């Protein structure tokens, strides 16, 4: 783990102190790394700090041995320890060095970390040890402060933290490593949370929801429709641990018991925290299934006609502050609802025809590259969206509230605190044609998700719909064609205006 102190380019401010060293706040410019002059040291025994700041970032921890590269120009030291410690490997990028180190096992990493202080910094990079823990132990580990110590403690239970005290390293400069630490230790800035432009509704009818939101494919935040859920009253940590007991839930690439996951989430501080996201929770713990019911607005779910052959469609989501999902479109062209039971979530949504900045989908839609973490996206791209003609829809969804995510909409979600939620994807008559078009694409085998039978899903689903609701698909196609013709039909003003000349047309 890492920490921080700084003494340049910062305004004086009042600080809360708890017998800790000085804390600070980073104020980003265009490039948040190169604009700041920072000094700090590396240690794994993290000292927690609080800082009151009136505009900059609030940092959660202190202590690190890596400085942003721009600091080298302000340093009295003429060399970068990174380069001298790597020797001939200094010509490699930091990303490539870490990729190579990722091929090593724990013993080789530990041995290599003793070669130089530079190798020590690289070889103790937490994501390397996270991968080693997950690969070697799966979900059978008890997180203990850092991934490196967790690995050692799991292998050798009697070892104490004193055997893994970190070195204090100076004059090591790396934007890449610094950025990873910075994103792990920043809280959401107030200006990132301020914008709230989603439509909110309480107590509307199903017909109103369909007319105003589902048919026009518009997001909405619904209030009050979870008031009858037992989960709102019961789903605290103690209840979940007691009810779930030895059940194992999907957490990233592994499965964990829920109390082991809570132990991890209580201590974790990393750029991309793991979060629990399990599609089979109802089968694993049936009582959880009975603690909630689908809001009335989403009762029509045509995929349910497939029974057990339907794709994955519902998930329990549990995660610490900072966890979440980077930009994506929900699978199989389905719409979705997401209900917050505990905590709160920040949502950013873009309509289907607007690709979010920093996101690079492949031409066929099979892959979506979002190379930056959630926090880094806010740091580098969020402010630019304020000037866009088509601004994103944003909100904070709190406990007891539900957000409707229409099909095709890009969305990013980040937990602002420890959060528990239920989400479901569904197919109604309003998005049925879109789902069928998606399922019959030539590359459907690469696009369809949540089911083993990706190729035949289209035929199964279409045949089931036609057998259950004869004529429905034809009726929907006809209505869609009529709407298209209506859009093409010129308005009154178009009929009397010469659009090329910008004047009225006179037909005598």
TISE-597817 format. One record per residue (C-alpha): residue number from 0; residue in one letter; x, y, z. Coordinates in steps of 0.25 Angstrom, whole numbers, plus 5000, padded with zeros to 4 digits. Example, Ala and Ser with C-alpha at 12.3 -4.5 7.8 and 13.67 -1.06 7.14 Angstrom:
keba gupa xx yy zz
0 A 5049 4982 5031 $
1 S 5055 4996 5029 $
//
This chain:
keba gupa xx yy zz
0 X 5000 5000 5000 $
1 X 5004 5014 4998 $
2 X 5003 5028 5003 $
3 X 5006 5043 5000 $
4 X 5011 5056 5004 $
5 X 5013 5069 4996 $
6 X 5019 5083 4998 $
7 X 5018 5090 4985 $
8 X 5007 5097 4977 $
9 X 4997 5095 4989 $
10 X 4990 5106 4996 $
11 X 4990 5106 5011 $
12 X 4978 5100 5017 $
13 X 4973 5095 5031 $
14 X 4975 5081 5033 $
15 X 4970 5070 5043 $
16 X 4981 5063 5049 $
17 X 4981 5049 5056 $
18 X 4995 5048 5060 $
19 X 4999 5046 5045 $
20 X 5009 5053 5036 $
21 X 5005 5064 5027 $
22 X 4994 5062 5017 $
23 X 4990 5069 5005 $
24 X 4982 5071 4993 $
25 X 4985 5070 4978 $
26 X 4979 5080 4969 $
27 X 4979 5075 4954 $
28 X 4981 5083 4942 $
29 X 4980 5078 4928 $
30 X 4990 5067 4931 $
31 X 4988 5063 4946 $
32 X 5002 5056 4947 $
33 X 5011 5066 4940 $
34 X 5005 5078 4946 $
35 X 5008 5075 4961 $
36 X 5021 5075 4969 $
37 X 5020 5064 4979 $
38 X 5029 5058 4989 $
39 X 5026 5045 4997 $
40 X 5033 5032 5001 $
41 X 5029 5017 5000 $
42 X 5024 5008 5011 $
43 X 5014 4997 5012 $
44 X 5009 5000 5026 $
45 X 4999 5011 5022 $
46 X 4996 5022 5031 $
47 X 4982 5028 5029 $
48 X 4979 5042 5028 $
49 X 4968 5052 5026 $
50 X 4969 5065 5019 $
51 X 4959 5077 5018 $
52 X 4960 5084 5004 $
53 X 4952 5094 4997 $
54 X 4954 5090 4983 $
55 X 4965 5079 4981 $
56 X 4965 5064 4982 $
57 X 4963 5058 4996 $
58 X 4973 5047 4998 $
59 X 4970 5035 5006 $
60 X 4984 5030 5009 $
61 X 4999 5034 5010 $
62 X 5012 5027 5007 $
63 X 5018 5023 4993 $
64 X 5031 5023 4987 $
65 X 5028 5027 4973 $
66 X 5027 5042 4968 $
67 X 5021 5047 4955 $
68 X 5032 5049 4944 $
69 X 5030 5064 4944 $
70 X 5036 5065 4958 $
71 X 5049 5061 4952 $
72 X 5051 5074 4946 $
73 X 5049 5081 4960 $
74 X 5058 5071 4967 $
75 X 5072 5074 4972 $
76 X 5075 5060 4968 $
77 X 5080 5059 4954 $
78 X 5076 5044 4951 $
79 X 5063 5035 4951 $
80 X 5065 5023 4960 $
81 X 5056 5016 4951 $
82 X 5066 5016 4940 $
83 X 5079 5013 4948 $
84 X 5072 5002 4955 $
85 X 5067 4995 4943 $
86 X 5080 4995 4935 $
87 X 5078 4992 4921 $
88 X 5064 4989 4923 $
89 X 5061 5004 4925 $
90 X 5058 5006 4910 $
91 X 5045 4998 4912 $
92 X 5032 5005 4916 $
93 X 5027 5003 4930 $
94 X 5015 4995 4924 $
95 X 5024 4986 4917 $
96 X 5033 4984 4929 $
97 X 5020 4980 4937 $
98 X 5015 4971 4926 $
99 X 5028 4963 4927 $
100 X 5028 4963 4942 $
101 X 5014 4957 4941 $
102 X 5020 4945 4935 $
103 X 5028 4942 4947 $
104 X 5023 4934 4960 $
105 X 5024 4939 4974 $
106 X 5038 4933 4977 $
107 X 5044 4940 4965 $
108 X 5037 4953 4968 $
109 X 5042 4953 4982 $
110 X 5056 4950 4977 $
111 X 5056 4960 4967 $
112 X 5052 4971 4976 $
113 X 5065 4969 4984 $
114 X 5073 4973 4971 $
115 X 5071 4988 4973 $
116 X 5062 4998 4978 $
117 X 5056 5000 4964 $
118 X 5053 4986 4963 $
119 X 5047 4986 4977 $
120 X 5037 4997 4973 $
121 X 5033 4989 4961 $
122 X 5032 4975 4967 $
123 X 5024 4980 4979 $
124 X 5013 4986 4969 $
125 X 5000 4982 4976 $
126 X 4993 4977 4963 $
127 X 5004 4967 4961 $
128 X 5001 4961 4974 $
129 X 4986 4962 4972 $
130 X 4988 4953 4960 $
131 X 4996 4943 4967 $
132 X 4987 4942 4979 $
133 X 4975 4940 4970 $
134 X 4982 4930 4961 $
135 X 4988 4922 4972 $
136 X 4977 4922 4983 $
137 X 4964 4925 4975 $
138 X 4954 4931 4985 $
139 X 4961 4923 4997 $
140 X 4968 4935 5003 $
141 X 4967 4945 5014 $
142 X 4971 4959 5010 $
143 X 4981 4965 5020 $
144 X 4984 4979 5016 $
145 X 4991 4977 5003 $
146 X 4991 4967 4992 $
147 X 5006 4964 4994 $
148 X 5004 4961 5009 $
149 X 4992 4953 5006 $
150 X 5000 4944 4997 $
151 X 5011 4942 5007 $
152 X 5001 4940 5019 $
153 X 4993 4930 5012 $
154 X 5005 4922 5008 $
155 X 5012 4924 5022 $
156 X 5001 4926 5032 $
157 X 5011 4929 5043 $
158 X 5018 4940 5036 $
159 X 5016 4954 5042 $
160 X 5015 4967 5035 $
161 X 5029 4971 5041 $
162 X 5035 4962 5031 $
163 X 5029 4971 5019 $
164 X 5032 4985 5024 $
165 X 5034 4994 5011 $
166 X 5047 5001 5007 $
167 X 5047 5016 5007 $
168 X 5051 5019 4993 $
169 X 5054 5033 4987 $
170 X 5056 5039 4973 $
171 X 5048 5029 4966 $
172 X 5039 5035 4955 $
173 X 5028 5029 4947 $
174 X 5015 5034 4942 $
175 X 5010 5020 4940 $
176 X 5012 5015 4954 $
177 X 5008 5028 4960 $
178 X 4995 5029 4953 $
179 X 4991 5015 4958 $
180 X 4994 5019 4972 $
181 X 4987 5033 4970 $
182 X 4974 5027 4964 $
183 X 4973 5017 4976 $
184 X 4974 5028 4986 $
185 X 4965 5039 4981 $
186 X 4951 5041 4985 $
187 X 4940 5046 4975 $
188 X 4941 5061 4974 $
189 X 4929 5069 4977 $
190 X 4928 5075 4963 $
191 X 4927 5060 4958 $
192 X 4915 5058 4967 $
193 X 4908 5071 4965 $
194 X 4901 5069 4952 $
195 X 4887 5062 4953 $
196 X 4879 5064 4940 $
197 X 4871 5051 4940 $
198 X 4856 5051 4940 $
199 X 4850 5046 4954 $
200 X 4837 5040 4955 $
201 X 4829 5035 4967 $
202 X 4815 5028 4967 $
203 X 4813 5028 4952 $
204 X 4805 5017 4945 $
205 X 4811 5006 4936 $
206 X 4804 5012 4924 $
207 X 4811 5026 4927 $
208 X 4824 5019 4929 $
209 X 4823 5012 4915 $
210 X 4818 5024 4908 $
211 X 4828 5034 4914 $
212 X 4841 5026 4916 $
213 X 4841 5011 4910 $
214 X 4835 5014 4897 $
215 X 4844 5027 4894 $
216 X 4855 5019 4900 $
217 X 4859 5029 4911 $
218 X 4865 5027 4925 $
219 X 4857 5030 4937 $
220 X 4859 5029 4952 $
221 X 4847 5023 4959 $
222 X 4845 5027 4974 $
223 X 4837 5019 4984 $
224 X 4834 5006 4976 $
225 X 4843 4998 4986 $
226 X 4836 5002 4998 $
227 X 4830 4988 5000 $
228 X 4843 4981 4998 $
229 X 4848 4973 5011 $
230 X 4862 4974 5005 $
231 X 4862 4989 5009 $
232 X 4860 4986 5023 $
233 X 4868 4973 5025 $
234 X 4880 4973 5015 $
235 X 4890 4978 5025 $
236 X 4904 4971 5026 $
237 X 4900 4962 5037 $
238 X 4888 4957 5031 $
239 X 4895 4954 5017 $
240 X 4906 4947 5024 $
241 X 4896 4939 5033 $
242 X 4887 4935 5021 $
243 X 4898 4932 5011 $
244 X 4908 4925 5020 $
245 X 4916 4916 5012 $
246 X 4910 4920 4998 $
247 X 4921 4925 4988 $
248 X 4918 4936 4979 $
249 X 4925 4941 4967 $
250 X 4935 4952 4970 $
251 X 4943 4956 4957 $
252 X 4949 4943 4952 $
253 X 4947 4935 4965 $
254 X 4936 4931 4975 $
255 X 4937 4935 4989 $
256 X 4929 4934 5002 $
257 X 4922 4947 5005 $
258 X 4928 4949 5019 $
259 X 4942 4947 5012 $
260 X 4938 4957 5002 $
261 X 4934 4967 5012 $
262 X 4947 4966 5019 $
263 X 4954 4969 5006 $
264 X 4945 4981 5003 $
265 X 4947 4987 5017 $
266 X 4962 4988 5014 $
267 X 4964 4989 4999 $
268 X 4969 5002 4993 $
269 X 4972 5000 4979 $
270 X 4969 5006 4965 $
271 X 4960 4995 4961 $
272 X 4954 4988 4973 $
273 X 4947 4975 4971 $
274 X 4932 4974 4973 $
275 X 4922 4963 4975 $
276 X 4914 4961 4963 $
277 X 4906 4948 4963 $
278 X 4895 4943 4953 $
279 X 4891 4931 4961 $
280 X 4889 4937 4975 $
281 X 4874 4933 4975 $
282 X 4878 4918 4973 $
283 X 4889 4918 4983 $
284 X 4881 4925 4994 $
285 X 4866 4924 4991 $
286 X 4863 4933 5003 $
287 X 4869 4945 4996 $
288 X 4860 4942 4984 $
289 X 4848 4944 4993 $
290 X 4853 4957 4999 $
291 X 4850 4965 4987 $
292 X 4840 4966 4975 $
293 X 4841 4972 4961 $
294 X 4835 4986 4961 $
295 X 4822 4986 4953 $
296 X 4828 4994 4942 $
297 X 4837 4983 4938 $
298 X 4828 4971 4939 $
299 X 4827 4968 4925 $
300 X 4840 4960 4922 $
301 X 4839 4952 4909 $
302 X 4852 4944 4911 $
303 X 4845 4937 4923 $
304 X 4838 4929 4912 $
305 X 4850 4922 4910 $
306 X 4851 4916 4924 $
307 X 4864 4911 4928 $
308 X 4870 4913 4914 $
309 X 4869 4928 4915 $
310 X 4882 4936 4916 $
311 X 4887 4941 4930 $
312 X 4878 4953 4934 $
313 X 4879 4957 4948 $
314 X 4890 4959 4958 $
315 X 4893 4963 4972 $
316 X 4903 4974 4973 $
317 X 4912 4977 4985 $
318 X 4924 4986 4985 $
319 X 4932 4996 4993 $
320 X 4933 5010 4990 $
321 X 4941 5012 4977 $
322 X 4936 4999 4970 $
323 X 4927 4999 4958 $
324 X 4926 4997 4944 $
325 X 4933 5005 4933 $
326 X 4925 5009 4920 $
327 X 4918 4998 4914 $
328 X 4904 4994 4907 $
329 X 4896 4984 4914 $
330 X 4896 4970 4907 $
331 X 4887 4965 4896 $
332 X 4881 4979 4893 $
333 X 4872 4977 4906 $
334 X 4868 4988 4915 $
335 X 4870 4988 4930 $
336 X 4866 4993 4943 $
337 X 4876 4995 4955 $
338 X 4871 4996 4969 $
339 X 4880 5001 4981 $
340 X 4877 4994 4994 $
341 X 4889 5000 5002 $
342 X 4898 5011 4999 $
343 X 4898 5020 4986 $
344 X 4903 5020 4972 $
345 X 4907 5030 4962 $
346 X 4902 5028 4948 $
347 X 4907 5034 4935 $
348 X 4899 5030 4922 $
349 X 4900 5034 4908 $
350 X 4890 5031 4897 $
351 X 4892 5020 4887 $
352 X 4897 5029 4876 $
353 X 4908 5036 4885 $
354 X 4920 5028 4888 $
355 X 4926 5033 4901 $
356 X 4940 5040 4901 $
357 X 4951 5030 4904 $
358 X 4943 5018 4899 $
359 X 4947 5011 4886 $
360 X 4937 5000 4881 $
361 X 4941 4991 4870 $
362 X 4933 4993 4857 $
363 X 4925 4980 4859 $
364 X 4922 4983 4873 $
365 X 4929 4970 4878 $
366 X 4939 4977 4887 $
367 X 4939 4990 4895 $
368 X 4952 4996 4899 $
369 X 4952 5005 4911 $
370 X 4966 5006 4915 $
371 X 4965 5016 4926 $
372 X 4959 5012 4940 $
373 X 4946 5019 4945 $
374 X 4954 5030 4953 $
375 X 4963 5033 4942 $
376 X 4952 5035 4933 $
377 X 4946 5045 4942 $
378 X 4960 5052 4943 $
379 X 4962 5052 4928 $
380 X 4949 5052 4921 $
381 X 4938 5056 4929 $
382 X 4940 5072 4929 $
383 X 4939 5071 4913 $
384 X 4925 5066 4913 $
385 X 4920 5079 4919 $
386 X 4922 5086 4906 $
387 X 4915 5075 4898 $
388 X 4902 5077 4890 $
389 X 4897 5064 4895 $
390 X 4901 5064 4909 $
391 X 4901 5051 4917 $
392 X 4889 5047 4926 $
393 X 4894 5047 4941 $
394 X 4889 5044 4955 $
395 X 4892 5038 4968 $
396 X 4883 5027 4971 $
397 X 4881 5024 4986 $
398 X 4876 5013 4994 $
399 X 4861 5011 4991 $
400 X 4862 5016 4977 $
401 X 4862 5009 4963 $
402 X 4868 5014 4950 $
403 X 4863 5010 4937 $
404 X 4874 5008 4926 $
405 X 4868 5007 4912 $
406 X 4874 4997 4902 $
407 X 4886 5002 4895 $
408 X 4890 5013 4905 $
409 X 4905 5014 4909 $
410 X 4906 5015 4924 $
411 X 4917 5016 4935 $
412 X 4914 5013 4949 $
413 X 4922 5015 4962 $
414 X 4919 5012 4976 $
415 X 4920 5024 4985 $
416 X 4920 5016 4997 $
417 X 4919 5001 5001 $
418 X 4907 4997 4993 $
419 X 4897 4986 4991 $
420 X 4888 4985 4978 $
421 X 4879 4976 4970 $
422 X 4879 4978 4955 $
423 X 4871 4971 4944 $
424 X 4871 4971 4929 $
425 X 4858 4969 4921 $
426 X 4851 4968 4908 $
427 X 4838 4975 4906 $
428 X 4830 4978 4894 $
429 X 4836 4991 4893 $
430 X 4850 4985 4891 $
431 X 4847 4972 4885 $
432 X 4850 4975 4871 $
433 X 4863 4981 4875 $
434 X 4867 4968 4882 $
435 X 4863 4959 4871 $
436 X 4871 4968 4861 $
437 X 4883 4967 4871 $
438 X 4882 4951 4872 $
439 X 4882 4949 4857 $
440 X 4894 4957 4854 $
441 X 4904 4950 4846 $
442 X 4914 4950 4857 $
443 X 4904 4947 4868 $
444 X 4913 4936 4873 $
445 X 4923 4947 4877 $
446 X 4912 4957 4882 $
447 X 4902 4949 4890 $
448 X 4905 4947 4905 $
449 X 4900 4939 4917 $
450 X 4897 4926 4910 $
451 X 4904 4914 4904 $
452 X 4895 4914 4892 $
453 X 4899 4927 4885 $
454 X 4896 4922 4871 $
455 X 4882 4916 4872 $
456 X 4877 4926 4882 $
457 X 4870 4935 4871 $
458 X 4862 4923 4866 $
459 X 4858 4918 4879 $
460 X 4853 4932 4884 $
461 X 4846 4936 4872 $
462 X 4839 4922 4870 $
463 X 4835 4923 4885 $
464 X 4829 4937 4883 $
465 X 4821 4933 4871 $
466 X 4816 4921 4878 $
467 X 4812 4928 4891 $
468 X 4807 4941 4884 $
469 X 4803 4939 4870 $
470 X 4804 4951 4861 $
471 X 4811 4959 4871 $
472 X 4824 4961 4863 $
473 X 4817 4964 4850 $
474 X 4809 4975 4858 $
475 X 4822 4981 4864 $
476 X 4829 4981 4850 $
477 X 4817 4988 4844 $
478 X 4816 4999 4855 $
479 X 4831 5001 4854 $
480 X 4830 5003 4839 $
481 X 4818 5013 4841 $
482 X 4827 5021 4851 $
483 X 4838 5021 4841 $
484 X 4828 5026 4830 $
485 X 4823 5037 4839 $
486 X 4837 5042 4842 $
487 X 4840 5043 4827 $
488 X 4827 5050 4825 $
489 X 4829 5065 4823 $
490 X 4823 5074 4834 $
491 X 4814 5086 4830 $
492 X 4825 5096 4830 $
493 X 4834 5087 4822 $
494 X 4823 5086 4811 $
495 X 4822 5102 4810 $
496 X 4837 5105 4812 $
497 X 4847 5104 4801 $
498 X 4858 5098 4810 $
499 X 4869 5102 4800 $
500 X 4865 5116 4798 $
501 X 4860 5118 4812 $
502 X 4847 5125 4808 $
503 X 4832 5121 4806 $
504 X 4828 5113 4793 $
505 X 4816 5119 4786 $
506 X 4809 5109 4777 $
507 X 4799 5118 4768 $
//
